[in-house]
Structures are given as C-alpha cells and as structure tokens.
C-alpha cells in the first residue's frame, strides 16, 4: 500500500514530516515479513527523491 501511495517512494507529498519516522518504525515488521528487497527499493527512492524532507538522524538510523 505504501508503494502505491508514494509511487514507490518518489512522492511523499502530504506525508513529508512523518515519513522518516514511519519507515523506521515499520522496519522490524517488514524484515520479519521477508519484504526486505521491496523495502530497500522504497528507501532508495525515498532518499533519492525526498532527502530534504527526512531528518539527518533518521537517515543515519536507516543506514545503520
């Protein structure tokens, strides 16, 4: 659903402020559900197209 709402991480309009914390919070569940490849693709686009909207600390936590 998140892929569809954000065009696979390219358009986070109306969700800019919450998106970084949201993807961090859902990371354990996504890894447990074995959806890591799709999640990494979404994160790649999210950072590539919307880095200005994501806090530096959140990007650091995603990389770790």
C-alpha positions as CSV (number, residue, x, y, z in Angstrom):
1,X,0.0,0.0,0.0
2,X,2.8,2.4,0.9
3,X,4.4,1.8,-2.6
4,X,1.1,2.7,-4.2
5,X,0.6,5.8,-2.1
6,X,4.1,7.2,-2.6
7,X,4.7,6.0,-6.2
8,X,7.4,3.6,-4.7
9,X,8.9,6.3,-2.5
10,X,9.1,9.1,-5.2
11,X,6.2,11.3,-4.0
12,X,5.7,11.8,-0.3
13,X,3.6,14.9,-0.6
14,X,1.4,15.4,2.4
15,X,3.5,12.9,4.5
16,X,6.9,14.7,4.5
17,X,7.1,15.2,8.2
18,X,6.1,11.7,9.3
19,X,7.7,9.5,6.6
20,X,11.1,9.1,8.1
21,X,9.8,8.0,11.5
22,X,7.2,5.8,9.8
23,X,9.7,3.8,7.7
24,X,12.0,3.4,10.8
25,X,9.1,2.2,13.0
26,X,8.0,-0.4,10.4
27,X,11.4,-1.8,9.6
28,X,11.4,-4.8,12.0
29,X,7.9,-5.9,10.8
30,X,9.0,-5.6,7.1
31,X,12.1,-7.6,7.7
32,X,10.2,-10.3,9.6
33,X,7.6,-10.5,6.7
34,X,10.5,-11.2,4.3
35,X,9.8,-8.0,2.3
36,X,13.3,-6.6,2.6
37,X,14.0,-6.2,-1.1
38,X,10.9,-4.2,-1.8
39,X,11.6,-2.1,1.4
40,X,15.1,-1.3,0.3
41,X,13.8,-0.2,-3.2
42,X,11.3,2.1,-1.5
43,X,14.0,3.5,0.8
44,X,16.3,4.1,-2.1
45,X,13.7,6.2,-3.9
46,X,12.6,7.9,-0.7
47,X,16.1,9.1,0.0
48,X,16.9,9.9,-3.7
49,X,13.8,12.0,-4.3
50,X,13.0,13.3,-0.9
51,X,16.2,13.7,1.1
52,X,15.4,17.3,2.0
53,X,12.3,16.2,3.9
54,X,13.9,13.5,6.0
55,X,15.9,14.3,9.1
56,X,19.6,13.5,9.1
57,X,19.2,11.4,12.2
58,X,16.5,9.3,10.6
59,X,18.7,8.7,7.5
60,X,21.6,7.7,9.8
61,X,19.3,5.2,11.6
62,X,18.1,3.8,8.3
63,X,21.7,3.2,7.1
64,X,22.7,1.6,10.4
